[in-house]
Each structure stands twice: as C-alpha cells, then as structure tokens.
Amino acid sequence: MDDKQTRRSFLGKVVKCTTGLLILRNAKSVCSYQANEKLGIACIGVGGQGLANLKAVSSESIIALCDVDEQRAAEAFKLFPNIPRYHDFRKMFDEMADKIDAVVVSTPDHTHAVAAAVALRLGKHVYCEKPLTWSVHEARFLRELTRRQKVITQMGNQGTASEGFRRAVELVQAGVIGEVREVHAWVSASNETQDRPVETPPVPPTLNWDLWLGPAPYRPYHPAYVPYRWRHWRDFGTGQLGNWGCHTLNVAFMSLKMDLLWSQRPQSPSPQERSLIRVEAESSGVHPETYPRWMVVRYIVPARENLPPVSVTWYHGGPKPPQDLLLGYPMPDAGCLLVGTKGSLLSLGGHNTRFVLLPQKEFEGFEGPQPSLPRTKSHHREWLSACKGEGKTMSHFDYASCLTEFALLGNIALFTGKPIEYDPVNGKIVNEPEANKFLHREYRQGWTL
C-alpha cells in the first residue's frame, strides 16, 4: 500500500473495528510517517503573518487554504492556484477532514480558539499564532483538549526556536546568574485608543465580515478594525500585552518554570494554601473599546519547586525599567531582564533571540555549561518534525496556554482597576469575584468551542 490515500482508506476501515477514528489516526500521524512522506496541511488565515506561516510549511503538501478576506489572501492564492479555497473553516473541515493531517491557524486573536478547537477535536496537529487565545478560559480549554487528543501542537512565538533563546534558558536554569527574584520585560509598541466609529461604510466585496467577526459580538464593518488594527480593539485583540507578551516574557517564563504553577497543589481547600499569582496594572487610562496607549503590569509569582517567588514587571508604550538595572548597558527598545544574585541576563529585542550577561566585564570569555536543550532549524520545522514522530515541540499548547493565560491576567487587572489574586490551578480570581467575568465572554450565536 504505497499510495497515501490507500493507506488512509485501510486505516479508516481498521479503526471502525477497534477503538475509534481519532485515536488510530493520531497514532499513525505521530509515529508512522516515512521520512519522505509529506503532511497534508490546511492553513486558516493566509494574509500577513498567515502568509509567512504558509511559506514556512510549504515543504509539505498544502491541501486547503481558508481566509475570509480574498484581497488579503490574494498572494497566497496566487502561490497555490490549484488548492481548494474556503471562507469558512467549518465548511473546510466538513468537506476535507479526512485529507488533513495538520492545521496552521493565523487568524486574529478572537478566532484562534474556535478554529484550533475544531482541528483538535478532529485529531489534527495544530500550529497556532500567538497569543494562543483571546481569553483565559479559551487557553484553559485548549490545554485540556490537547491533553485528551494527544496531538502535536506549537504556538507561534518563533523566537523559542532560536539558539539565543535556548542558550539563555540553559544558563538561567544552570544557576549562572544565581537566584532570580526580579524580572522586567518591555516593548516600545503602543496601542491606538479611540471610540467606536459611528460611520457604517459598505463592506468590501472581497471580505466576509460576518465570518471575520466569528464569535465576537456583532458590530458594523469599519476599516478602523481591519486589517491589523483589530489588535487595539478589546473585542478582537489582546493589546500589546497579548501581541508581544508571549514573545518577550517567554524567556523568563520558561527559564523560571512558571508553568509549574498550573499543576502544583491541586484542589487545595482554601486560597491561603494555594499558589496565587498577584497582578496589578496602571496605564494611560482604561477605555471601554480599546487598550491603553501605555501600560505597566506587576505580577508577583509564588515559589515553584525549589525556585523562589519572583516579581515580573511588564511595560509597553513608553515606560521602561530603571536604567541602572542594566549595569551600564544601553537600554534597548525591547527586552527582558532577569536580575539574579550573581549577575543578570538581558534578552535583547522582543523575540528573545539574543542576549548578554551583565555586568559584561565579569562575563568576558564565559562559556558556561554544555548545551542541554535540543536545537532546531526553525520553529515551524520543529513542529513539522514532531508531527512525524521526530522530537518534540518546545512551545506546545500545554506550556503556551499557561504563558498566554499569564499574559492575559495583566489585561484583566487593568479592566478590574484593582489588584487581583489568581488561582492558576482552578482558574479563578479569588479576591475579586466580579473580575471572573473577564475570564471569558458569551459567544455570538452560531459559534462555540
């Protein structure tokens, strides 16, 4: 049975007599690919970053393209002129699910979860852009769904694959800079704060506005929302904290094993016995429609295993950490600074791909311990290889959902206007019960996880 479709047909017949379609297809997808066999990939959202993701996985078999905006998708359609095209990913799965092995989701934030959830339920491997979800509830939902389906996943914080990121994680976890109790992360990017437009111009003929809205509350079309500017609107994006947090906070979150908070001390009887994350925010002002121009968020992260509590401060839109913390090094436009008892590690730029150890003179000629983490050619290649049973992904949804959840807590503290204390195991804000309404929202009719 050398023909791929023949193998699939045979597996489909076998599975009906055994334990279920999804389980056996998953086992085949992860373990039984030949080295030169290509994955059948469907891409949802193929303009902008979606086009970059499409090109990055084009060494495989691209079998379906889906986008609600034909103008934004025009270049992708031109690159793959004979591939089936869809506006609605639900219809795509209805018609092509048996041909799809893996899915790339590159839509706006508010439709990440609904698209990824359909793919996961069907037993497909998923690569999804950052932030993984629009809401905390969605992040938790995808984490549990991924665990049940046992598929290969990867969030699109591409710097995770870089040598600089992995070496920084190794050095911090080896104790090179000592005990870390203070972290600062920042980007210069700001949000556009504005009121909702009152004009109702016609929807461009190339855009399916209803599908673009997806689960978000209905509002008339306006070019203030698309393309890209949706990031600034609370109904669609997650602001600069969602946009950049899953990149810039990543090196600290992984190095300091903050994701362990989501699994330790399960079902503790009282808040006092749980590991709570405290979050407070200040900004240029809270707006009902958009995110603030600048923002500072302070997290207090409790102890994890043998690691001490740590304060994490996020800045965007202008504010930055005190210059003296950089020990004479120039302040970059974006970075993440881990302050240790033996020195500091400064990750340069928003993607964590380069770093310096501070003070520089004290670390001249320093080589450090032998590498302990696997290396990869690219973030996408790591995912594709893992889908074929070769290695693992580092920003898989079990980890990435926790990082996303952590970042989004900053927005909730902003909306609440008070410090919040969050129980990551049980997914509840314990000191301000009213703030729990910001963990999720009711979807528009016709949409569900």
N, C-alpha and C positions, 0 to 999 in steps of 0.2 A: 504494500500500500504506500507507494512513494508519493502519490498525489495528495496535497494537503487537504483538499475538500473530502477526499475519500477517507482519510484518517478521521476527520471531524465527524463524518457520517457514521463511521464504525463506532467511535466513542459515544456518539449520541444514542446508538442502539444499545450499547453495553450499559450505559448509565441508567436507562429506563428500567433495567432489570436489577440494578444494585441500589446505591444509596442516594441518588439524586443528581440532577444535571450539574448544578453549580459545584458540588464537591469534586466530581471527577474532572470537570473541565478545569478547575483550579489546579488540581494535581498535574494535569497534562501541561497547563500553561507554565507552571513554575519549574517542573522537573524534566519534561520530555522533549524539549526542543533540541533539534540538532544544531550544531554550531553555526551552520549557514542558513538556517531557517529563519524567515522573517515574520515578525509580528504583524497582525492586521490592526492598524491604528486608526481610530476616529478622532478628529480634532474638533472641539466645540469652542468657537471663538477663534477666528484666524486673521484678525486685523491687529495692528500694533504689536504688543508682546506676543499675541497668539501667532502671528506670522513668524516671529523669531523662534517660538517653540516648535512650530510646524517644520521649519527648516532644520531644526536641531534633531528631529526624529525622522527625517525624510529618508534615512538609510533603510528604514523598514518599509512595509507595504502600507501606504496611505490609502485607506479604502472608503473614507467618508469625510466630508467637510461640512461643518454646520456653523452658520452665522446669521444673525438677524439683520445685518446691515450689508447689503450687497456691494455698496461703494467701498466700505472699509475692507471687505473681503476680496476685492477685485484682484489684487496681486496674487493672493493665494489661489483663487480660481484660475488665474492665468497659468500659474505654475503647474497646476494639476487639472487640465481642462477636461479630462475624461472621467473624473471621480464624481460619484453621486454627491449632490449638494442638498442641504436641508436648511430651513429656517428654525425648525422646532426639533430640539434634540430628542424629545419624547417620540416623535414620529420616526426619527432616525433609528432609535433602538427598537421600535416596533417592527421595522422592516429589515434591519440588518444585524440584530443582536447576535445571531449565530455565526456571523462572519468577523465579529470584532473581538480582538484579544485584549486590547488596551485602549485607554482613552486619555486625551490631554484636554484639560479644562482651562481656558484662558479668557473667561468672561469677566465682566465687572464683579466686584466683591459680592453683591447681593444675590447673585445667581450661582456662585461657586458651589454651595452646599446642595442645592436641589439637583444640579447636573451631576455632581460627584456621587450623590446618594443613589441615583438610578443606576449608574455604572457599577457601583459597588454591589448593589443588590443582585445584579446580573452576573456577578463573579468576574468583573473586568478589572485589570490592573489600572491604576489611576495616577496620573501626574496632574496636580492642580496648582495654579498660581497662588502666590501669597497675597494677602493673608488667607489662610486656608478657608475661613468663613467670615461672614458678616456679623454673626452673633456668637456669644459664648455657648448658648445651647446647641447651635449647629456644630461647633467644634467638638463638643462632648458627644453628640450624636454620631458624627463621622468616626470618631475614635472607637466607639463601641461597635459600629457596623463593620469597620475594618477588621477588628479583632475577630468577629464572627466569621467573616468571609475569608480571612487568611489570604488576601491578595497582596500584591506588591504596590506600594504607594510612595509618592515623593511630592513634597511641596516645593514650589519654585523659588526658594531662596538660594539662588545659584552659587553664591559665594561659598556655601558649605562644601563644595567640591574642590575648592582651591587649596593649593599647598599651604598658603599663608594661614588660612582658617584652621586646617587640621594640625599644623605645627603649633599654632597658638594654643589650641585645646590641649595638646600633649604637654606643653611646657607648664601651663597652669595646673593641670592635674598631677604633674610630677612634682609640684611644690617649688618650682624655680623662683616664683615671686613671693613665696610664703603664703600665709593665710590671708584670704581676700574677704574683707568685710565692707568694701565700698566700691561701687560701680557707677560710672557716668556714661551715658550714650546720647548722641546728639546728631541732628542734621539741620542744615540751613533752610530746607524747604518749608514753605508756609502754605496755609490754606486761603482760599478766596471766600470771604464772609459776605453774604448777600441775602436779600429777601427773595422769596419765591417769585418768579416772574408772573405777571398778570396777563401778558400777551399770549395768544394761542395761535401761533403761526401753523401753517399746514405741515403735516408730517412729510418728510421727503419720500418720494415714491420708492426709493431703494431701502427704506427702513421699515421693519415691522415693529412698531412702537409697543404694541401690546405684549409681544414676546420679549422685547427688551426689558420692559418693566418686570416681567416674571412675577415673583412672589411679593414684590414691593407694593405699597398702596398706590392706587391709580392717581395719576395727575396728567394734565395735558402735556403734549410734547413741547419742548423748547430747546433751542441749540445751546442754552446755558448748561444742559446736562450731558450732551454727547457731542463729540467723543471726548474721552479722558476727563473732562471737568466733573464728571459724576463723582470722582473721588472726594470732592469737597462737600457733597450733599449727604446729610445723615441718613436719608432713606436708601441710598445706593452704595456709598463708600464708607470707609472707616477712618478717614482723615490721614494725616501724615503719620500718626502713631501706627495705624494699620498698614499704611503704604510702606513705611520704612522700618517699623519696629521689628518685623520678622526677619529683616536683613541685619540691622545694626545691633540689636540686642542679642542676636543669635550666639555670638562667640562667648558672651558671658553666661547666657542661659545654659549652653551645653557644657562649658568648662566647669561651671559650678553646680552642675547636676540639679538644676532647679526643677526639672520634670519629675524628680522623685517625690515631690510634694503631692502629686496627684495619685500616688499609690500607698503612701505610708499612713499608719494609724487609721485604717478604715473603720467607719461606723463608730467612732468614739462617742461616748454617751453625752458629752457636754462640750460646748465651744471652748471652754478653758483647757480641755485635754486635746484639742485638735491643733493642727499646724495651720494657723490662719495667715493669709497674706494681707497686710495692711496697705491701702492705696489712698493717696490724696492728690488732688490736682489743682493747679492755678493756671490762669490763661488770660488772654486779651479780652475775654468775655464769652459767656455762653449764649449761643444763638439757637433758636428752635429749628432752623433749617440746615445750617452749615456748621462746620467745625471752626474753631478759633484760629486766628492768624498765627498766634504763638501759644505755646503750652509748655508747662513743666509738670511732670508727674513724678511723685516719690513713692516707691514701693519699699516696704520692709518685708524681707523674705526670711522666714524662720529657718532653723537649722535643718539640714538634711544629712542623714547618716552621721559621718564624722566631720561634716563641714559646718562652720559657724553661721549664725544669722548674717545677712548681708543687706545693705541698703542699696537700692538701684534707683538712679535718677535719670529720667528721660527729658530731653529738651528738643524743641523744634521751633523754627520760625524766627530765630534771633538769639534767645538766651543760650548760653553755653556754660560749662563748668568753670570754676575758678582757674585762671591761667597758671597759678603756682602749683597746681596738682600735676602739671606736665613737666615739672622739673627742668625748665629751660627749653623744652621742645616747642616749636611753633604750633599754635592752635590750628588744626585742620578744620575745614568746613563741615566735615562729618567724621565721626569716630566713636570708638567705645574704649573707655579707660577702666582697667581693672587695677585697683590700688591694693597692693599686698604689703605684708610686713617686711619683705626682703627686696622689694622693688615693685615696679608697675609694668603692665603690658598695655600698650596703646595700639589698638587696631585702627588702621588708617582708612578713611573712606567709609561709605555707608554699607558696603558689601562684605566687610571683614576679609578681604583678600590679601592684605599686607599688614605687618605690624612692626613695632620697635619695642625693645625692652628699655626701661628707664630706671635710673639715670644711664644714659648711653655710655658714658665713660666707664662705668663699673661693669658693663656687659660687653665691652670690646673683646672680640675674639671668642666669645662664649659660643659653644656648640650645643650643649645640652644633651639629654638622654637620646638613645636610639629611637627612631620612629616606632610608634605602636599602633597607629591607626592605618587602615588601608588607604591607598591612593587611587585616584580615578582620573580619566582623561577629561570628563565633563560631568556635570550634574545630570544631564539627560542620559548620557551613556551609562552612568551608574544604575539608573532606573531601568533602562532597556536590558542591560545585562542581568540584573536581578530578576526581571520578568522571565528570563530564560534559565533561571536557576544558578546564575553565576554571581556570587557575592550578595551583599545586602545594601539597602539604601540607608543613608545617614539621617535624612530629614523625612523619614517615613511618618505617616499620619499619627502614629502613637506618640511620637515626640512633637511633631509640628502642631498638632492640635493643642498641646499644652502651651507651647510658645505663643500661638495665636490667642488662646484664652488669656494668658498673662498680659499680653499687649492690650487687648480689648478692655481689660479691667480699668485701665487708665481713662478710657473714654467714659466708662460708667461712673467713675469717681467724679469726672467733670460734670456729667449730666446731673448727678445727685447733688453736687455742691457741698458734700460733706465727706470726710474720710470714711472709707468702707473697710470692713474686715471680711475677707472671702475665704470660705472653706473649700479648697480645691477638690477634696475627695468627694464631697457630697454636692458640690456645685451650687452653694447658697451663700448669699451675703447675710451674715448673722447679726450684725449690729444695726442695720438699717433695712428692715424687711421690705419697705416700699421700693428700695432700689432694685429688688429682684425683677421688677417689671422690665428692666433694661437688659436682662439676660437673653431675651428673645422677643418676638412680636408675632402677632397673628398674621398668617399668610393671606394674600388675596385669593379669592375663590378660584379653584381650579389648580392650585399649587400645594404641594405637600412634600415633606421629607420621606 
